[in-house]
Amino acid sequence: MTARGLRAVSAAALVASMVLAPAAHAHSWLVKSEPRAGATLAQPPAEVVLVFAEAVEPAFVKIAVHRDGKPVQPAPVPVLAADAKSATVPLGAAAGPGAWSIDWRIVARDGHRSNGTLRFVVKPR
Ligand SMILES: [Cu+2]
């Protein structure tokens, strides 16, 4: 490629990066949860509730639950609220003491993805 060609390509890349730069819009993320992030609980919760900023795409909600670093079996199945702004994750028989982490991965209605991990601790009795 010639020097001129290279300059043309880098100019095009610069324009593309400006056009594709993320703008402020309504993608979704975790705004609160029950239990709260970092909570230390005396009793295991029966369920975990994740509340998102905006509605999420139900088909693309992925939740992975670990207790003391091990995947909880059977894997809890999240139930999305009718407004698609919160998900309830039943812990059921798996609920108990330990360090819990809830990995969440969502796709907002605008197509943007986000993910994170909610952690809390349940003390042994
Ligand atoms: Cu977005």
Residues whose N, C-alpha, C, O or C-beta is under 5 A from the ligand:
A	BS01	CU	H25 A26 H27 D110 H112
